[in-house]
Amino acid sequence: MIKLNNILNEIEVGLPLSKQDIINWWFNNDLHLFSQLTQQPTLDDLLKNYGVNDIDGFIDYNYDEPNDYSDNVKLYTEAYYNKFKPKEITVVMFERRDEIDIKGTPYKNIEIGNWDSDQYVYCNNF
């Protein structure tokens, strides 16, 4: 009976997001904010860094007016912290005139690219 309840709960909630789903959503929507998530080890640390008490305060801080997109930010922020361990991936944003040194990084997969007017470094170990 326990197994049946777990299956029904999973169907009701929907299929869980994969790590790649989470990364793809952030890269397609708000890479700057995603870089902030990857710099903080826990959701509590992220909230403290922004000086807010909860995820809704975090959304209000970053967006002028809550909307349907805000619900996704909440979903994908929580999903990020549920799926990834601290420092499993990192995203660093930098302006084109800045230089960033990636020598000696502990990550095995490194991607450097352009996003809006900035560049980014994305690193992971999976």
N, C-alpha and C positions, 0 to 999 in steps of 0.2 A: 504494500500500500504506500509506503514511503516513496518508492521509486516512481509510482504513478503520479503522486502529488508533485514530485520534482519535475516530471515531464510536463504536467499541466501548467505548472508555474512558468516553465521556460516558454511554452507556447503562448501563454498569456502576456508575458513580458516582451517577447520577441526574441529573435536570434541575437546572441551577444555580439558586440562589435569586436572585430579582430584588431590587432595592433596596426596592421596596414590600413584598415578602414579609418582608424583614428588619425593616423599620420596624414592620409590623403585628404581627409576633411579639413584639417588645420592648414595644410599647404594650399588648398583651394580657397580658403576663406579668410584666415587671419594669421599669417606666418609670424608677424611681429608679436602677437599675443602668445602664440605657441612657444616662441623663444623664451618668453617670460616663464611659462609653465616648466620648461625643461631646466631652468636655472634654479627652481625651488624643489627640494626633495619631497615635500608633502603639500597637500591642499592647505593645511593649517599654516604652513610656512608662507605659502603664496598669499593667503588672506592677511597674515600679519604684515608681510612686505608692502601690501597695498593699503594697510591701515583700515581694513573692513572686518566685519564680524562674520559674514556668511557669503555664500556664493552669489546671492542676489545683490549684495553690496558690491561685490567684485564686478558684476555685470553693469550695474549702475555707474561705477567708476569709469569703466572703459567705453560705454556706449551712451550716447545722448538720451535715447529713448528706448526702453525695452520693447521688443517686438518678437515675432516668431523666430527670428535669427537668434535672439537672446536665449530662447529655450534650447537651441542647438548648442550654443556656447556652454550652457550649463551642463547639458548631456555629455559633450565631448571633453569638457574639463574634468568632470567626475570620472569619465571613462579612462582618460589619460592616467589619472592617479590610481585607478583601480588596476590597470593593466601593466603599467611600466614601473620598474624599480627605479629608485633614484640613480641618476647618471647612466641609465641604460641607453638613452639617446640624448643628444643635445642639439640645439639649434642656436646659432649665434648670428645676430643681424649686425651688419656694419655698413657704413657709408662707403661709397666707391673710393673716396680719397683716403680712407683708413686702410691700414694694413693689418692682417691677422696672421699669426704664426701658428701653424698646425703641426710643426715638427714635434715628435715625441708624444703625440696623442695616443691614448690607450684604445682608441676606436679602430676597428678594422675596415669599416666602410665609411668613406668620407665623400661628400658631394658638395661642391661649391657652385652656386648659381646666382641668378638675378631674380629679385622679387620687387616689383614696383621700382622705386628709385634706389633701393638698397641692394646690397649683396647679402648672401647668407652662406653659412657653413652648416651642413647637416651631417651629423655623425651617429653611427649606431654600431652595435655589436651583434646583430642578428641577420 
